[in-house]
Amino acid sequence: MSINKGNATTHHRAYMMDLILEGDLDLIEFAYDIGIGEKNSMGFGMVKLLE
């Protein structure tokens, strides 16, 4: 994935996968709210709920 900002372009490796989370409901909701991973502030690590 490439991200363009001004004259600079950065490249990031990204993955899509199914993930099953088990544990305390408050912690799972927290992970859903902030995302999972080190680059979640850039929009990576987003979580989509599948039912």
C-alpha positions in Angstrom: 0.0 0.0 0.0 1.3 3.5 -0.8 0.4 6.6 1.0 0.9 10.0 -0.7 1.3 13.2 1.3 2.6 16.2 -0.5 5.7 15.3 -2.5 6.4 12.2 -0.3 5.2 8.7 -0.8 5.5 6.0 1.9 5.0 2.3 1.3 3.4 0.0 3.9 2.9 -3.7 3.9 -0.7 -4.5 4.8 -2.7 -7.7 5.3 -6.4 -8.6 5.4 -7.4 -11.6 7.6 -10.1 -13.1 9.6 -9.5 -12.9 13.3 -11.3 -14.4 16.3 -11.0 -12.5 19.5 -11.9 -14.2 22.8 -11.7 -12.5 26.2 -13.1 -9.8 28.3 -15.8 -7.9 26.5 -14.4 -4.5 27.6 -11.0 -5.3 26.1 -12.6 -6.5 22.8 -14.6 -3.3 22.5 -11.4 -1.3 23.2 -9.6 -3.2 20.4 -12.6 -2.5 18.1 -12.6 1.2 18.9 -8.8 1.9 18.5 -7.8 -0.8 16.0 -5.2 -3.5 16.3 -1.5 -3.1 15.5 1.3 -0.6 15.6 0.1 1.7 12.8 -3.6 2.1 13.9 -3.1 5.8 14.2 -2.6 5.8 10.4 -5.8 3.9 9.8 -4.4 0.5 9.7 -5.7 -2.2 12.1 -9.3 -1.4 11.5 -11.7 -4.1 12.7 -15.0 -5.1 11.0 -17.5 -7.2 13.0 -18.7 -10.3 11.2 -21.7 -12.0 12.6 
